Amino acid sequence: MSRRGRKAALPTTPLRRPPVLGEDPSDVVVRHTTKEGTTRAYDFGRLPMPAAMQRSLAVLFAEKCTNGAWTSLKTSEGTWRHLPALGEFLSGQENPPTDIPDLTAAMWSAWRLSRKTRAQTGYNQIMVTQLLLRADSRLPQEVRAVMARRLPEPKVQERAFEPEEFRQIKAAARRTFRSALLRIRENTEHLNAWRNGDFVRGSKEWTLGEALDLLARTGDLPRRTSATGKTLGVKPHYAKVLGGGKPEHTWKRLFLTRLEAAALGVVLVTEFGFNSTTMSEMPVPRAVPDSGEKSRTKVYRLELEKRRRHAGHHFESRNITDHGADSAGRLISDALEATAHARAYVADQAPEIDRLLVWRSKGNRSEVATNSVGGFIRVGPFGLGASTDAAALWAQEQELPGKVFRRGRKTVNVVHRREPGQNTQDTHDRVYVLPEPQAQEAAGQVIADGVTAAVEAARRTVLQAQLADAPEAGDQETATASCSEFEHSPFTAPGAGCGASFLLCTACPNARVAPIHHPRLAHLHAALENLRSVLDPATWMADWYDAHARLEDLRQRLGAEVWKQAQQRVSNWDRQIIDDLLNGHFDS
């Protein structure tokens, strides 16, 4: 809320008054506005506590909204929902406190005991309220001491999906999204044909194209109005050619529904292990040039941002390649195609907003100003993001287990990827892995595999070349990598230049292996595998084992998906170089 009225001092409080809170002590409405422009108002006058306490909490709350601690409405809403419980508890005390300095250690201890701390809600009520109150310098020291006592975190009840459950969820989400994509694709083809002038003006096909063009540009079709000005159904002229005026006949032709967008969100979470908020707020992925030779593959850069509790933000980017129908990148291509018309509308009306997930609501509102609905954004009739409520409703309609976002993310990161996803390693291990029964069951085998891997690693040569994002200026290209110190090779005398075999580049710390080299090295790895099948074991071990071991180490470091992509990008030039290398046409 903007400042208004004359400056009025707060009773005994040393805190700065943020601009989201009025100067008048009786004004206790806080408005939290995010960087996207979404706003929610919180009326502290509704809390069951004295006016002085309401004002003090409002000041603390407003400070969090303006100092960068809370960057989303989801965070401020999470704190707000626990304040009424605190107010009800304090008002029920024999001597209720009138303001924060009146709180006592006994009151706070009783508040802690009254909460079911073994449940997540009770734990959150204590942690959230004490975090807010600690920011007030007037809070008595004895109360701070009680707050500082360790509160054990509740045991995690959520489990990763069982393999069959996970398979069913992924299949159902893909079916839902695939059906919507084909519908939008078919109508987009007709729209493009109309825009290209392929239909005779006035024909049924032409009128249908005109209707689709209106939908794409405005999000709706012209509607009839009653004598009183009330908006009625779609004009008969268009309803006839569309087959009716219901959503399935009109706007569903070009836009996803709320539940279809939720299904797409489920697909993204179960494919990449995204945090649901990160996925929902993800900007539109941009295609970047492929690092290999000219091809039809597309590489998308996903810019991810995850807000961490008490630790700012975590920013991450991932490159996802579309190299075929079964690739992860094809999902991004399909998502871009399915949301193209909706995103174009949003870009025209609110160009400052950049989101991948956009869907059409059931209403026919025509306003274009952005406004918030919960933690999400609306632009006219379009909503942005995929909420957990929508995902839960989709799962219910599909007769599937609930909490598909949270449990799906846990399944991917704990059971399949086995690495953090927008989390620290400590959080991943402590919160996600250790409490998970499937991880506990697999621990024995994992430990055994780890011991075996350690023994094997001690017996073989590992990769010594440096992994890099790209060759650096001044590097010299070799048959297998790029070299940064050709004149200072560890394999030859100083100043003589490197005379070692190109197979030893992977054993040299001067070498750099960038994505442009991955296809060639993947092909070399396969070629050495083939040699093993035709040579006697002693010869292969003597001539090729070390080079193969280093490439195997490289494959493990890059991961199965990157290695698979590299294999699919092998060019004829890569094959020729490796063939020449193995046939002895050049050694250095």
C-alpha positions as CSV (number, residue, x, y, z in Angstrom):
1,M,0.0,0.0,0.0
2,S,1.3,3.5,-0.8
3,R,2.2,5.9,1.9
4,R,-0.6,8.2,3.0
5,G,-1.4,10.7,5.7
6,R,1.1,12.4,7.9
7,K,4.0,10.6,9.4
8,A,3.0,8.6,12.5
9,A,5.5,6.9,14.7
10,L,5.0,3.3,15.7
11,P,4.9,2.8,19.5
12,T,8.4,2.0,20.7
13,T,9.3,0.0,17.6
14,P,12.8,0.5,16.0
15,L,11.9,-1.2,12.7
16,R,11.9,0.7,9.4
17,R,8.4,1.1,7.9
18,P,8.4,-0.4,4.4
19,P,6.4,1.4,1.7
20,V,4.0,-1.5,1.4
21,L,2.5,-0.6,4.8
22,G,0.6,2.6,5.5
23,E,1.9,5.3,7.9
24,D,-1.3,5.4,9.9
25,P,-1.0,3.0,12.9
26,S,-4.6,1.9,12.3
27,D,-3.6,0.8,8.7
28,V,-2.4,-2.8,9.0
29,V,-2.9,-4.0,5.4
30,V,0.3,-5.2,3.8
31,R,0.5,-5.6,0.0
32,H,3.2,-7.9,-1.3
33,T,4.1,-7.3,-4.9
34,T,6.5,-9.6,-6.7
35,K,8.9,-8.7,-9.5
36,E,6.4,-10.1,-12.0
37,G,3.9,-7.6,-10.8
38,T,1.5,-10.0,-9.0
39,T,0.1,-8.6,-5.7
40,R,-1.7,-9.9,-2.7
41,A,-3.1,-7.9,0.3
42,Y,-2.8,-9.3,3.8
43,D,-5.1,-7.6,6.4
44,F,-3.6,-8.0,9.8
45,G,-6.7,-6.4,11.3
46,R,-8.4,-9.8,10.9
47,L,-6.0,-11.6,13.3
48,P,-7.4,-12.4,16.7
49,M,-5.0,-10.2,18.7
50,P,-4.7,-6.6,20.1
51,A,-4.1,-3.7,17.7
52,A,-0.5,-3.1,18.8
53,M,0.4,-6.8,18.2
54,Q,-1.3,-6.6,14.8
55,R,0.7,-3.6,13.8
56,S,4.0,-5.0,15.0
57,L,3.5,-8.2,13.0
58,A,2.4,-6.2,10.0
59,V,5.6,-4.2,10.1
60,L,7.7,-7.4,10.4
61,F,5.8,-9.0,7.6
62,A,6.1,-5.9,5.3
63,E,9.9,-5.8,5.9
64,K,10.2,-9.4,4.6
65,C,8.1,-8.4,1.5
66,T,10.5,-5.6,0.6
67,N,14.0,-6.6,1.7
68,G,14.3,-9.5,-0.8
69,A,13.6,-12.3,1.7
70,W,10.3,-13.2,0.1
71,T,10.2,-13.1,-3.7
72,S,7.0,-15.0,-4.4
73,L,3.5,-14.9,-3.1
74,K,3.7,-18.5,-2.3
75,T,6.3,-17.6,0.4
76,S,4.3,-14.8,2.0
77,E,1.1,-16.9,1.8
78,G,2.9,-19.7,3.6
79,T,3.7,-17.4,6.5
80,W,0.3,-15.8,6.6
81,R,-1.6,-19.0,6.9
82,H,0.1,-19.8,10.2
83,L,-0.5,-16.4,11.9
84,P,-4.2,-16.9,12.8
85,A,-3.3,-20.0,14.8
86,L,-0.7,-18.1,16.8
87,G,-3.2,-15.3,17.4
88,E,-5.9,-17.7,18.6
89,F,-3.4,-19.4,21.0
90,L,-2.1,-16.1,22.5
91,S,-5.6,-14.7,22.9
92,G,-6.6,-17.8,24.9
93,Q,-3.9,-17.2,27.5
94,E,-4.8,-16.1,31.0
95,N,-2.9,-12.8,30.4
96,P,-2.8,-12.3,26.7
97,P,0.1,-10.2,25.4
98,T,-0.8,-6.8,23.9
99,D,2.4,-6.5,21.9
100,I,5.7,-8.4,21.1
101,P,7.6,-7.2,24.2
102,D,4.9,-8.8,26.4
103,L,5.7,-12.3,25.2
104,T,7.2,-14.6,27.8
105,A,9.3,-17.8,27.7
106,A,6.4,-19.7,29.3
107,M,4.0,-18.6,26.6
108,W,6.3,-19.6,23.8
109,S,7.0,-23.0,25.4
110,A,3.3,-23.6,25.7
111,W,2.9,-22.6,22.1
112,R,5.5,-25.2,21.1
113,L,3.8,-27.9,23.2
114,S,0.4,-27.1,21.8
115,R,1.6,-27.9,18.2
116,K,1.8,-31.4,16.8
117,T,5.4,-31.1,15.8
118,R,5.7,-34.6,14.5
119,A,3.4,-33.4,11.7
120,Q,4.7,-31.0,9.0
121,T,2.0,-28.4,9.7
122,G,2.8,-28.1,13.4
123,Y,6.5,-27.9,12.8
124,N,6.0,-25.2,10.2
125,Q,3.7,-23.2,12.5
126,I,6.5,-22.9,15.1
127,M,9.4,-22.4,12.7
128,V,7.6,-19.8,10.6
129,T,6.2,-17.7,13.5
130,Q,9.5,-17.6,15.4
131,L,11.4,-16.7,12.3
132,L,9.2,-13.7,11.8
133,L,9.2,-12.6,15.5
134,R,13.0,-12.8,15.8
135,A,13.4,-9.8,13.5
136,D,11.9,-7.5,16.2
137,S,14.6,-6.2,18.5
138,R,12.0,-5.8,21.3
139,L,11.5,-9.6,21.6
140,P,12.6,-10.6,25.1
141,Q,15.9,-12.5,25.4
142,E,14.3,-15.3,27.4
143,V,11.9,-15.9,24.6
144,R,14.8,-16.0,22.1
145,A,16.5,-18.6,24.3
146,V,13.4,-20.9,24.1
147,M,13.2,-20.3,20.3
148,A,16.8,-21.4,20.0
149,R,16.1,-24.9,21.4
150,R,16.4,-27.5,18.7
151,L,13.1,-28.7,17.2
152,P,13.4,-32.1,15.5
153,E,12.2,-32.1,11.9
154,P,9.1,-34.3,11.3
155,K,9.7,-37.6,9.6
156,V,9.1,-37.4,5.9
157,Q,5.9,-39.3,5.0
158,E,6.1,-38.9,1.3
159,R,7.5,-41.9,-0.6
160,A,8.8,-42.1,-4.2
161,F,6.4,-43.8,-6.5
162,E,6.8,-47.6,-7.0
163,P,8.0,-48.5,-10.5
164,E,4.6,-49.5,-11.8
165,E,2.9,-46.4,-10.3
166,F,5.6,-44.2,-11.9
167,R,5.2,-45.8,-15.3
168,Q,1.4,-45.4,-15.2
169,I,1.7,-41.7,-14.2
170,K,4.2,-40.9,-16.9
171,A,2.1,-42.8,-19.5
172,A,-1.2,-41.1,-18.5
173,A,0.4,-37.6,-18.5
174,R,1.9,-38.2,-21.9
175,R,-1.5,-39.4,-23.2
176,T,-3.3,-36.3,-22.0
177,F,-0.7,-33.9,-23.3
178,R,-0.3,-35.8,-26.6
179,S,-4.0,-35.6,-27.3
180,A,-4.0,-31.9,-26.7
181,L,-0.9,-31.4,-28.9
182,L,-2.4,-33.3,-31.9
183,R,-5.6,-31.2,-31.5
184,I,-3.7,-27.9,-31.5
185,R,-1.4,-29.1,-34.3
186,E,-4.3,-30.0,-36.6
187,N,-6.0,-26.7,-36.1
188,T,-2.7,-24.8,-36.5
189,E,-2.2,-26.4,-39.9
190,H,-5.6,-25.2,-41.0
191,L,-4.9,-21.7,-39.6
192,N,-1.5,-21.5,-41.5
193,A,-3.2,-22.6,-44.7
194,W,-5.8,-19.9,-44.3
195,R,-3.1,-17.3,-43.7
196,N,-1.4,-18.5,-46.8
197,G,-4.6,-18.0,-48.8
198,D,-5.2,-21.6,-49.6
199,F,-9.0,-21.4,-49.2
200,V,-11.7,-19.8,-51.3
201,R,-13.1,-16.7,-49.5
202,G,-16.5,-17.4,-48.1
203,S,-16.1,-21.2,-48.1
204,K,-16.6,-23.3,-45.0
205,E,-12.8,-23.9,-44.8
206,W,-12.1,-20.1,-45.2
207,T,-14.6,-19.2,-42.4
208,L,-13.1,-21.8,-40.1
209,G,-9.7,-20.3,-40.8
210,E,-11.0,-16.8,-40.0
211,A,-12.4,-18.1,-36.7
212,L,-9.1,-19.7,-35.8
213,D,-7.3,-16.5,-36.6
214,L,-9.6,-14.5,-34.3
215,L,-9.0,-17.1,-31.6
216,A,-5.2,-16.9,-32.0
217,R,-5.1,-13.1,-31.9
218,T,-7.8,-12.4,-29.2
219,G,-8.2,-15.6,-27.3
220,D,-11.9,-15.7,-28.0
221,L,-14.5,-15.3,-30.7
222,P,-17.1,-12.5,-31.2
223,R,-20.1,-13.1,-29.0
224,R,-23.7,-12.1,-29.0
225,T,-25.0,-9.7,-26.4
226,S,-28.5,-9.4,-24.9
227,A,-30.6,-6.3,-24.8
228,T,-29.3,-5.6,-21.3
229,G,-25.7,-5.9,-22.5
230,K,-25.1,-9.4,-21.0
231,T,-22.5,-11.5,-23.0
232,L,-24.1,-14.6,-24.6
233,G,-22.7,-17.4,-26.7
234,V,-20.5,-17.3,-29.8
235,K,-22.1,-15.7,-32.9
236,P,-24.0,-18.3,-35.0
237,H,-21.9,-17.5,-38.0
238,Y,-18.9,-19.0,-36.3
239,A,-20.6,-21.5,-34.1
240,K,-22.1,-23.2,-37.2
241,V,-18.8,-23.8,-38.9
242,L,-17.0,-24.7,-35.7
243,G,-19.7,-27.3,-34.7
244,G,-20.9,-25.4,-31.7
245,G,-20.0,-22.8,-29.2
246,K,-18.6,-24.9,-26.4
247,P,-14.9,-24.7,-25.4
248,E,-14.1,-28.0,-27.3
249,H,-15.5,-26.4,-30.4
250,T,-13.8,-23.0,-30.0
251,W,-10.8,-22.1,-27.9
252,K,-9.6,-25.6,-27.1
253,R,-8.7,-25.9,-30.8
254,L,-5.6,-23.7,-30.2
255,F,-5.0,-23.6,-26.4
256,L,-4.3,-26.0,-23.6
257,T,-6.8,-26.3,-20.8
258,R,-5.7,-25.9,-17.1
259,L,-5.6,-29.7,-16.6
260,E,-3.8,-30.3,-19.9
261,A,-1.1,-27.8,-18.8
262,A,-0.9,-29.6,-15.5
263,A,-0.4,-32.9,-17.3
264,L,2.4,-31.3,-19.3
265,G,3.9,-30.1,-16.0
266,V,3.7,-33.8,-14.7
267,V,5.6,-34.9,-17.8
268,L,8.3,-32.2,-17.3
269,V,8.6,-33.2,-13.6
270,T,8.8,-36.9,-14.3
271,E,11.3,-36.4,-17.1
272,F,13.7,-33.9,-15.6
273,G,13.0,-34.0,-11.8
274,F,12.1,-30.3,-11.7
275,N,10.9,-28.6,-8.5
276,S,7.2,-27.8,-9.3
277,T,7.6,-24.1,-8.7
278,T,10.8,-24.0,-10.9
279,M,9.0,-25.9,-13.6
280,S,5.9,-23.6,-13.4
281,E,8.0,-20.4,-13.6
282,M,10.5,-21.7,-16.2
283,P,11.1,-19.1,-19.0
284,V,10.5,-20.1,-22.6
285,P,13.5,-22.3,-23.6
286,R,15.6,-20.9,-26.4
287,A,17.3,-23.0,-29.1
288,V,21.0,-22.6,-29.2
289,P,23.4,-23.6,-32.1
290,D,24.4,-27.3,-32.0
291,S,28.0,-27.8,-31.1
292,G,28.4,-30.5,-33.8
293,E,28.3,-30.3,-37.5
294,K,25.2,-29.0,-39.3
295,S,22.2,-31.2,-38.5
296,R,18.5,-31.0,-37.8
297,T,18.9,-31.5,-34.1
298,K,17.9,-28.6,-31.8
299,V,19.6,-27.9,-28.5
300,Y,17.4,-26.0,-26.0
301,R,18.8,-24.1,-23.0
302,L,16.6,-24.3,-20.0
303,E,17.1,-21.4,-17.5
304,L,16.1,-22.6,-14.0
305,E,15.6,-20.7,-10.8
306,K,14.8,-22.1,-7.4
307,R,14.3,-20.1,-4.3
308,R,16.0,-21.6,-1.3
309,R,14.9,-21.1,2.3
310,H,17.1,-18.6,4.0
311,A,19.7,-18.9,1.2
312,G,18.7,-16.7,-1.7
313,H,18.3,-18.3,-5.1
314,H,19.8,-21.2,-7.0
315,F,20.3,-20.6,-10.7
316,E,21.0,-23.4,-13.1
317,S,20.9,-24.0,-16.9
318,R,20.6,-27.2,-18.7
319,N,21.1,-28.0,-22.4
320,I,18.5,-30.4,-23.7
321,T,18.8,-31.9,-27.2
322,D,16.0,-32.8,-29.5
323,H,17.5,-35.5,-31.7
324,G,14.4,-37.7,-32.2
325,A,11.0,-38.7,-31.1
326,D,12.2,-40.5,-28.0
327,S,14.6,-37.8,-26.8
328,A,14.0,-35.5,-23.9
329,G,14.4,-32.5,-26.1
330,R,11.4,-33.5,-28.2
331,L,9.3,-32.9,-25.2
332,I,10.5,-29.3,-25.1
333,S,9.7,-28.9,-28.8
334,D,6.2,-30.3,-28.3
335,A,5.6,-28.0,-25.3
336,L,6.7,-25.0,-27.4
337,E,4.3,-26.1,-30.2
338,A,1.4,-26.7,-27.9
339,T,1.7,-23.3,-26.1
340,A,2.7,-21.2,-29.1
341,H,-0.6,-19.4,-29.7
342,A,-1.2,-18.7,-26.0
343,R,2.4,-17.5,-25.5
344,A,2.0,-15.2,-28.5
345,Y,-1.1,-13.6,-26.9
346,V,0.7,-13.1,-23.6
347,A,3.7,-11.7,-25.3
348,D,1.6,-9.1,-27.1
349,Q,-0.4,-8.1,-24.0
350,A,2.3,-8.4,-21.3
351,P,5.7,-8.6,-23.0
352,E,7.5,-8.4,-19.7
353,I,6.2,-11.9,-18.8
354,D,8.3,-14.9,-20.0
355,R,6.8,-18.3,-19.2
356,L,6.6,-21.6,-21.0
357,L,3.4,-23.0,-19.5
358,V,0.4,-21.0,-20.6
359,W,-3.2,-22.2,-20.7
360,R,-6.7,-20.9,-21.4
361,S,-9.2,-20.6,-18.6
362,K,-12.8,-21.5,-18.9
363,G,-14.0,-17.9,-18.5
364,N,-14.3,-15.4,-21.4
365,R,-12.7,-12.4,-19.7
366,S,-11.3,-9.8,-22.0
367,E,-9.1,-7.8,-19.6
368,V,-5.4,-7.8,-20.5
369,A,-3.9,-6.4,-17.3
370,T,-1.9,-9.0,-15.3
371,N,-3.3,-10.0,-12.0
372,S,-2.5,-12.7,-9.5
373,V,-4.5,-15.8,-8.7
374,G,-2.8,-17.5,-5.7
375,G,0.9,-17.7,-6.7
376,F,0.2,-17.6,-10.4
377,I,-0.3,-15.0,-13.1
378,R,-3.3,-14.3,-15.3
379,V,-3.2,-12.3,-18.5
380,G,-6.8,-11.8,-19.8
381,P,-8.3,-15.3,-20.2
382,F,-4.9,-17.0,-19.9
383,G,-3.2,-18.5,-16.9
384,L,0.5,-19.1,-16.5
385,G,2.1,-22.0,-14.7
386,A,0.8,-25.4,-13.4
387,S,-0.5,-25.5,-9.8
388,T,-0.4,-28.5,-7.5
389,D,-4.2,-28.2,-7.2
390,A,-4.6,-28.7,-11.0
391,A,-2.1,-31.6,-11.0
392,A,-4.0,-33.2,-8.1
393,L,-7.3,-32.8,-9.9
394,W,-5.8,-34.3,-13.1
395,A,-4.5,-37.3,-11.1
396,Q,-7.9,-37.7,-9.5
397,E,-9.6,-37.8,-12.9
398,Q,-7.1,-40.4,-14.1
399,E,-7.6,-42.4,-10.9
400,L,-3.9,-42.1,-10.0
401,P,-2.1,-41.4,-6.7
402,G,-2.0,-37.8,-5.5
403,K,0.9,-35.4,-5.0
404,V,2.2,-36.2,-8.4
405,F,4.6,-33.2,-8.5
406,R,6.3,-33.8,-5.2
407,R,6.4,-37.6,-5.4
408,G,7.3,-37.5,-9.1
409,R,10.2,-35.2,-8.4
410,K,11.4,-37.4,-5.6
411,T,11.2,-40.5,-7.7
412,V,13.3,-39.0,-10.5
413,N,16.0,-37.6,-8.3
414,V,16.3,-40.3,-5.7
415,V,15.5,-43.5,-7.6
416,H,16.5,-42.8,-11.2
417,R,18.9,-39.9,-11.5
418,R,20.3,-40.4,-7.9
419,E,21.6,-36.8,-7.8
420,P,20.3,-33.4,-6.5
421,G,17.8,-31.5,-8.6
422,Q,18.0,-27.7,-7.7
423,N,19.0,-28.8,-4.1
424,T,22.3,-28.9,-2.2
425,Q,23.9,-32.3,-1.9
426,D,23.2,-32.2,1.9
427,T,19.5,-31.5,1.4
428,H,19.3,-34.2,-1.3
429,D,20.8,-36.8,1.0
430,R,19.2,-35.7,4.3
431,V,15.6,-34.8,3.1
432,Y,15.1,-37.0,0.0
433,V,17.4,-40.0,0.0
434,L,17.8,-41.2,3.6
435,P,14.1,-41.4,4.5
436,E,13.1,-43.1,1.2
437,P,12.4,-46.8,1.6
438,Q,13.4,-47.7,-1.9
439,A,16.8,-46.0,-1.3
440,Q,17.2,-47.9,1.9
441,E,16.4,-51.2,0.3
442,A,18.9,-50.6,-2.5
443,A,21.6,-49.4,-0.1
444,G,23.2,-52.8,0.3
445,Q,23.7,-53.3,-3.4
446,V,24.8,-49.7,-3.8
447,I,27.5,-50.1,-1.1
448,A,28.7,-53.3,-2.8
449,D,28.7,-51.7,-6.2
450,G,30.7,-48.8,-4.7
451,V,33.3,-51.0,-3.3
452,T,33.6,-52.9,-6.6
453,A,33.9,-49.6,-8.5
454,A,36.6,-48.3,-6.2
455,V,38.6,-51.5,-6.7
456,E,38.2,-51.2,-10.4
457,A,39.2,-47.6,-10.4
458,A,42.4,-48.4,-8.6
459,R,43.3,-50.9,-11.2
460,R,42.8,-48.9,-14.3
461,T,44.0,-45.7,-16.0
462,V,41.5,-42.9,-15.6
463,L,40.8,-39.8,-17.7
464,Q,43.5,-37.1,-17.3
465,A,42.2,-34.7,-19.9
466,Q,40.3,-31.6,-18.7
467,L,36.5,-31.4,-19.4
468,A,35.6,-28.0,-21.0
469,D,32.5,-26.3,-22.3
470,A,34.4,-25.4,-25.5
471,P,38.0,-25.3,-26.9
472,E,39.8,-22.2,-25.9
473,A,41.5,-19.7,-28.2
474,G,45.0,-20.8,-29.1
475,D,44.4,-24.5,-28.5
476,Q,45.5,-26.9,-31.3
477,E,43.1,-29.6,-32.4
478,T,44.2,-33.2,-32.4
479,A,42.4,-36.3,-33.7
480,T,40.7,-36.8,-30.3
481,A,40.8,-33.5,-28.3
482,S,42.3,-30.0,-28.3
483,C,45.8,-29.3,-26.9
484,S,46.7,-26.3,-24.7
485,E,50.4,-27.0,-24.3
486,F,51.8,-28.8,-27.5
487,E,55.4,-27.7,-26.7
488,H,55.3,-29.0,-23.1
489,S,54.1,-32.5,-23.4
490,P,54.5,-34.9,-20.4
491,F,55.3,-37.7,-22.9
492,T,58.2,-36.1,-24.8
493,A,61.3,-33.9,-24.0
494,P,60.7,-30.2,-23.3
495,G,60.7,-28.0,-26.4
496,A,60.5,-30.8,-28.9
497,G,56.7,-30.7,-29.3
498,C,54.4,-33.6,-28.5
499,G,55.1,-36.8,-30.4
500,A,52.8,-39.1,-28.5
501,S,50.0,-41.0,-30.1
502,F,46.6,-39.3,-30.3
503,L,45.3,-42.1,-28.2
504,L,47.2,-40.7,-25.3
505,C,45.5,-37.3,-25.5
506,T,42.9,-38.6,-23.0
507,A,45.8,-39.4,-20.7
508,C,47.3,-35.9,-20.9
509,P,46.5,-33.0,-18.5
510,N,47.2,-30.6,-21.4
511,A,44.3,-31.9,-23.4
512,R,40.8,-30.5,-23.3
513,V,37.7,-32.5,-24.2
514,A,34.7,-30.3,-25.2
515,P,31.2,-31.2,-26.5
516,I,32.5,-30.9,-30.0
517,H,34.8,-33.9,-29.4
518,H,32.2,-36.1,-27.7
519,P,30.8,-37.7,-30.9
520,R,34.3,-38.7,-32.1
521,L,35.4,-40.1,-28.8
522,A,32.1,-42.0,-28.5
523,H,32.8,-43.5,-31.9
524,L,36.3,-44.4,-30.8
525,H,34.9,-46.1,-27.7
526,A,32.6,-48.2,-29.9
527,A,35.4,-49.1,-32.3
528,L,37.6,-50.3,-29.5
529,E,34.7,-52.4,-28.2
530,N,34.5,-54.0,-31.7
531,L,38.2,-54.7,-31.7
532,R,37.8,-56.6,-28.4
533,S,35.4,-59.0,-30.1
534,V,37.9,-59.9,-32.9
535,L,41.3,-59.8,-31.2
536,D,42.6,-62.3,-28.8
537,P,42.3,-61.0,-25.2
538,A,46.1,-60.6,-24.6
539,T,46.6,-58.5,-27.7
540,W,43.6,-56.2,-26.9
541,M,44.7,-55.8,-23.3
542,A,48.2,-54.8,-24.4
543,D,47.3,-52.4,-27.2
544,W,43.9,-51.0,-26.4
545,Y,42.9,-51.5,-22.8
546,D,44.3,-48.3,-21.4
547,A,42.7,-46.1,-24.1
548,H,39.4,-47.9,-23.7
549,A,39.5,-47.5,-19.9
550,R,40.0,-43.7,-20.2
551,L,37.1,-43.5,-22.7
552,E,34.9,-45.6,-20.3
553,D,35.8,-43.2,-17.5
554,L,34.8,-40.3,-19.8
555,R,31.5,-42.0,-20.6
556,Q,30.7,-42.4,-16.9
557,R,31.5,-38.7,-16.1
558,L,29.4,-37.3,-18.9
559,G,26.4,-39.5,-18.1
560,A,24.3,-41.9,-20.2
561,E,22.1,-39.2,-21.8
562,V,25.0,-37.0,-23.0
563,W,26.9,-40.1,-24.3
564,K,23.8,-41.3,-26.2
565,Q,23.4,-37.9,-27.8
566,A,27.1,-37.9,-28.7
567,Q,26.7,-41.3,-30.4
568,Q,23.8,-40.0,-32.5
569,R,25.8,-37.0,-33.6
570,V,28.8,-38.9,-35.0
571,S,29.6,-37.5,-38.5
572,N,31.3,-39.1,-41.5
573,W,34.3,-36.9,-40.7
574,D,34.5,-38.3,-37.2
575,R,34.4,-41.8,-38.6
576,Q,37.1,-41.1,-41.1
577,I,39.4,-39.7,-38.5
578,I,38.9,-42.6,-36.1
579,D,39.4,-45.1,-38.9
580,D,42.7,-43.4,-39.9
581,L,43.8,-43.4,-36.3
582,L,43.1,-47.1,-35.7
583,N,44.6,-48.1,-39.1
584,G,47.9,-46.3,-38.4
585,H,47.6,-43.7,-41.1
586,F,48.8,-41.2,-38.5
587,D,50.2,-41.6,-35.0
588,S,50.8,-38.1,-33.8
